[in-house]
Amino acid sequence: MTAVQSADPIELTAAAEARIRELLAEEADDELCLRVFVTGGGCSGFQYGFTFDDDRDDDDTLLNRDGVRVLVDSLSFGYLSGSVLDYQEGLEGARFVVSNPAATSTCGCGSSFSI
């Protein structure tokens, strides 16, 4: 029996939703989604990744908010649960930033974390 995941693994800020919507509109592909994932590596043990993807696996979780489509794979779901995805522009450039309540430490650049 497959576990049912009832809650979204990640929340999106208004800035993240707006930027994802812009990026998806530029690509003009109705199947394209922003995939948010966690991989091993980085300064602190795990790192966040972002890519466009139009392939969906059976165990992916799809968040769809008025055309803003985000995919999270089943492995990353547990690491991202309760997180907030934001989009920030500043002196360091523009980037997506994950605020993860499960992270016990992060690196200086904010793209890797440990649990």
N, C-alpha and C positions, 0 to 999 in steps of 0.2 A: 504494500500500500504506500502511495506517495504522500508525503506530508503536505498539507495545505498551508500556504503562506498567506495570511489574511491581511496583513498590514503592509503598506509600502515600505521598502527598506530605506528609502531616502526621501527627504522633503526637499523641495526646490524653492529658493527665494524668488521674488519677482524679477530680480536682475538676471538670475540664471534662466528662468523661463523665457524672458525676453531675448536673451542672447541665443539660446538654443533654437527658439522660433526663427530668428534671423538666419542662423546658420543652415537650418533645414530648408528654409525658403530659398536660399542661394543655391542649394543643391538640386532643388526641384525634383525630388524623388519621394513619392508618397509612401514608400516602404522604409525609407531611411530613418534610423534612430541614433541617438547618442548613447553609446554603451559606456557605462561607468563600471570599472572593475578594480579589483585588488590583486596584486601579484607580490610574490616574494622579492625582496631586494631593497635597495635604497639604504640610506644611512641608518634608519631605525628598524629595519626588518621587513616591513611591508611598504608598498607604495601604491598610490592611486593611479589609475590610467583612464584615459578618455579616447574614444575613437568613434567614427561613424560606422554603422553596421546595418546592413539590410537583411542579414541572415538571423533568424530567431531559432534558438534551440527549444525543445519541449520544456526544459526546466528553467528557462529565462522568465524573469518577472518583467512585465511591461507596464510602465507608468505612462498614461496618455492623458494629458490635460490640454484640451482644446488645441490639438495639433502638435503639442510638445511631447515627443515620444522619447522615453529613456528606457534602456534595457539594463538589467542587472542579472548576471548569471547566478546560479544556485550557490556556488562556492563563495562568491563575493557578498551574497545576501546577508550572511551572518556577520561579516566584518563591517558592513555598512548600515546595519539596522540601527535606526534612531539618528542617523546622520543628516546633516543639512548641506545641500550643494548650493554654493553661491558663485556669482561671477563678479570679479573685482578688477578694476582698472586703477593703476597707480604707478609709482616710480619704477617698480619692478616689471612693469608691463601689464598686459591683460591676461587673466587666467581664471579657470574654474578652481574653486577652493572648497574642500570638504571639511566641515566641522564635525568631528566624530567623538561622541561622548565615551566610546569604549577605548579610545586611544589613551594610553598611560603616558606616552611621550611622543614628541614629534621632532623632526629635524628643523633646522633654521629656514629652509625653503618652504616647508609646509607640505611637501609632496610625499613624504614618507612618515610612517608612524609605527609604534609598537603597541601591543596589547598585553 
